[in-house]
Amino acid sequence: MCDSCTPSAEMIAAEETGGLSRRTLFAGVGLGLAIPAIGLIAGAPVASAASLKDGRWANPALGYFPRGGHFGASRPGGPHAGQDVTNSTGTGVYAAANGKVIRREWGGGIPGRSGNGLVISHGHDQYTYYGHLNAYHVALNAEVKSGQRIADMGATGNVTGPHLHFEVHSGGMGRITDPVAFMAKRGVDLGGGWPRIDPGSAGATVVAIQHLMRQHGHDLAVDGKYSSAAVAAVKRFQAAKGLEADGQVGPATWPKLVHTLREGSKGNHVKGLQAALNKRSAGLAVDGDFGPVMAKAVRGYQSTNRLVVDGEAGPITWQALLG
């Protein structure tokens, strides 16, 4: 767990209030400034928008939340600026979304941080920080994909043990927000768990869904786009399994969709697993054949992420890959 990792005086928690921090908002009200109350006017129409659970985000590390490692926890220098995820040194650390590595240095070049750190810019004034790393797997200025392995978990800097210190800056660098809530809104359970994928999503996780649906007899194009045709097929699948037919592929649907696979398995479900492994940097051919090379990749992923290393892709391995 971090002994420090506190925001500097100028870092004000944005908490996703439309780009305004709570301190700025309340100060403006106290001074009589004309600040629009976005979404706070009673009876005001709510603008429709695409779901944030769009498959663009991924869990950066597997592990558990240590006591006192949560966002805002008390530290000698101020509140804790991120969420700690504890596991052993060498556990894989992955990019939370597509982006560019803009800092690769001690503490990520952020005041109050220590240890080897990376900062990734995701565009639209959104950034993620990965702290206390044992080793880097990407270079400065590298373009990275969601779920790509970028580092190994470690215990560098001011810590009590190995873990990932994960921060989200939304609205600009320095405007920290609760990573657990931020990721949950985007369909990712930072504590581990199945992702939530809504209609309109795109990306590698949608490719895995399409392959899995084909294994269940649905003739879908594999294009990585969760289109209306794919949503309709998922709703039919959900209804047939006695689930709520809402089109969201989430914790209730995934266990019905995936298959336990091992060396010798063949089919579209294997292609789905290959797509999920490739999201985590496996570099496999998507050919539907669970051969020795794929078995080695499964065992490697399991070992790197401190799962049972048996080469079998059951629900726990699927959940870790897709999360």
N, C-alpha and C positions, 0 to 999 in steps of 0.2 A: 504494500500500500504506500501511497505517496506520503512523505512527511511534510511536504510543502505544496507545490503546484497551485498557488493562489493567484488570483488576478491582481495586476498592478492597479494603482489608484485610478488610472484612466479607463480601465476595463469595466464597463457597466453592462450588466446582464440585460440583453435585449428581450429575451423571453418571447420572441416572435410577435411583438406588438406593432406589426406593420412597419418595422424599421425604427421605431421610437422606443427608447428604453423607458422603463417605468419611472426612473428618476427624472428624466427629461420631461415625460408626460406630466407628472405631478407638479414639477417646478413650473412648467408652462401654464398649468391651470392656476397655480397660486399667483402667477404674475399677470394673469388675465390675458395671456397670449391666445391668438386664434388658432388652436390646434384642432384639426378635424377628429371627431370621435368615431374612428373607423369601426363599423360594425357594432357600435354601442348605442345607436339611436333606436329607441323603442318603436317597433312597427316598421322600421326601415327595411326595404327589400334586401335579401341576401343574394349576392351575385353568385351565379353558378360557375363552377370551375371543375376542371378535370381532377380526379382523385390524385392525391399525393402518393397513394399506394400503387405506384406505376412501374415497379420492377427495377427502378434505377439505383436503388440503394441496397447495400449488403452488410451483413454483420462483420465487423472488423476483426473479431477474435472470439474464440471459445474459452469458457472458464466460468468463474462464479464471481458475484459481487461481494467483496470483503466488507466486514462491518466497518462503518465509518468511511467507506470509499465512495460515497455518493456525491452527486453535485450539490454544492452548498454546505457540505460537512465542515465543521469547525476545524481550522488550522491556526497555528500560531500567527501567521501573517495575514489571515483573512479566510473567507470561505473557499472551499475546494472548487476548482474551476472546471472539473470534468467528472467522468465516471471511471472508476478503476475496475478492470476485469482481470482477475487473478488466475494464473496457471503457471506451469513451470517454464524455466528459461528455454528458449528455442521454439516455443509454441508459435504457430504461424500468425502473422498479422497481415490483414488484407485491406485494400482500398475500400472505403465505404461507398464510393461512387466514382464515376468517370471524372478525370481531372488531370491536373498538372502538378508535379512536385515543385513547389516554389521555395521551400526551405529544407535543408538537410544538414543540421548542425546541432550543437549542444543546446538543449532546451528549445529547439526549433526557432531560436532567435527571439523567443517570447519572454519578456520579463517575468520573473518568479518561477520559471520552469527549470528543470535540470535533467541531465541524462541525454542520451542520443535521441533526437527527435526529428520528425518529418511533419511538414505542413503541405496539404494538398488543396489547391484551389479548384472548386467545382463550378465556377462561374456564378453569375447572379449574386455576387457578394457572399457566397457560402464557402466555408473553409472547414477542414477537419485537421486535428492535431493528434499525433501518435507519439507518446512519450515513454522514456525509460527503455528504449529498444536495445537489444543485444547485438543485432546485426542489421544492416540495410540490404535490401534486395533490388533497389532501384536507385538510379542516379538523380542528381539535381537536374531539374527541367525535363525529366521524363514524363511522357504522357502515359497515364495509367487507366486501366479499365476497372469498373466495379467488380469487386471480388478478387482482383489480382493480388497475388502475394507481394507485399512490399517490404516486409521486415520480419524479424524474429522478436518475440517478447523477451524482455530482459529485466535487469535490476540495476541499470546505470543511473547515477545521480542520487538524489536524496530520497531513499526509499527504505522500507523495512523488509522487502522481499520482491520477487519477480512478479510483474503484472504489466498490463497495458494501461496507461493513462490516456483516455480518449476524450477529446473535446470537440465541440461544434461551435463555430463562430458564424452567426447568421446576421446579415446586414452589414458585414465588414469585419476585418480582423480586429479582435479585441472585444467584439460584442458577443460574449459567450451566452449560451443557452443550455438548458438541461438536455444532455445527449440522449437520455432514455426516452423522454417525451418526444423529442425531435424525431428520433428514429422510429418510434412507434407510430407516429403520424404518417410515416412513409412505408409502413408495413413490415418493419424489422423489429424483432424482439432482441434487444441488446443483451438480455440475459440468457439468450438461447431460445429456440422455438421455431416453429414453422413460419415462413413469411406469409403475408397477405397480399395477394395480387388481384387488383381490380380491373374491370373492363377498361380498355384503352391503353393497357400497359404494353411494354415492349422490352426486348432484350433476351439475354441468355436463359433466364428463368422461364420466360414464355416459350422459348424453343423446347425446353425440357417438358413443359406442360403439353405442348403439341405432340411431341413424340409419345408421351405417355397416353394421351388420348387416342392416338392411332393404335397403340397396343390394345386399347379397350374397344376397338372396332369403329372409331369415329374417323372418317376420311377427311382430315384437316391438312391444309397446306402448312408446311413448316417454314415460316417466314419470320418468326420472332415478334409478330404483331397480334395482340389479343383483340382481334376484330370481332364484329358482331356475329359472324358465323362461328367463330371459336367460342364466344360467350354462350351462344345458343346451344352448342354441343355440350359445354360444361354444365349448363342448367339441366339438360336432359340426363346427363350422367349423375348429377346430384340428386335429381328426383328419383332415378332408378335405384340409388343407394339409400333412399330414405332420408336424405339431407335437405336442408333448406336450399331451394333452387334460386340462389341470389347471384350466381355468376362469379362470386369472389372465391378464388382458390386460396383457402386459408387452413387453419388448424383442423377443421372438421373434414375438409376435402382431401388434403394431401395424403393422409394415411390410407384412404380408399384408392388413391390414384397410383401410388408407388408400388413396386414389387421388390421383394427380397431377391437380390441377384448375386451370383457367384461365378467363378471361372467356368466356362462352358455354356453359360446362358447366351441366347441369341434373340434378337428381335428389336422392335421399336423402343421397348422399355430400356434396353441396353443403350440405344442411341440417346435416350433422355438422360441416363446416368453419365454418359460420355460428355454430353453438353454441360451438365452440372459440374463435372470434374474440370472441364476446360475453363469454366468460369473461375475456378480456383487455380488456374495456371498449369493444368496437367498436360496440355498440348497433345491430346489424343486424336486419332482419326475417328470420325463419327461414322462407324461402319456397322454398328449393331452386333459386333462380335466381342464377347467378353473373353479375350485371350490372355496369355501370360503377361503381355505388356500392360494391359488394363488392370490385371490383378495386382501387378507391382505398383501401379499408380494409386489404386485404392488403399493398399497397405501403407504406402508412403503418406497419403493424406491422413489416414487414421493415426499413424505414428506421430506426425507433425502436430496433430491437434489433440493428442493424448486421449484418443478413443481406443477401444479394444481393437487390437491389430489382428484381424482374422481374414482380411481380404474379401469379406462378405459385405455387400451393401444392403443393410437392413434399414429399418426406419430411423435409427439414431444417426447413421452415416448420411442417409438422404437428407435428414433435417439439418445437419451441420453444413452440408454442401449448399443447400438451397437458401439457408437463413440469411 
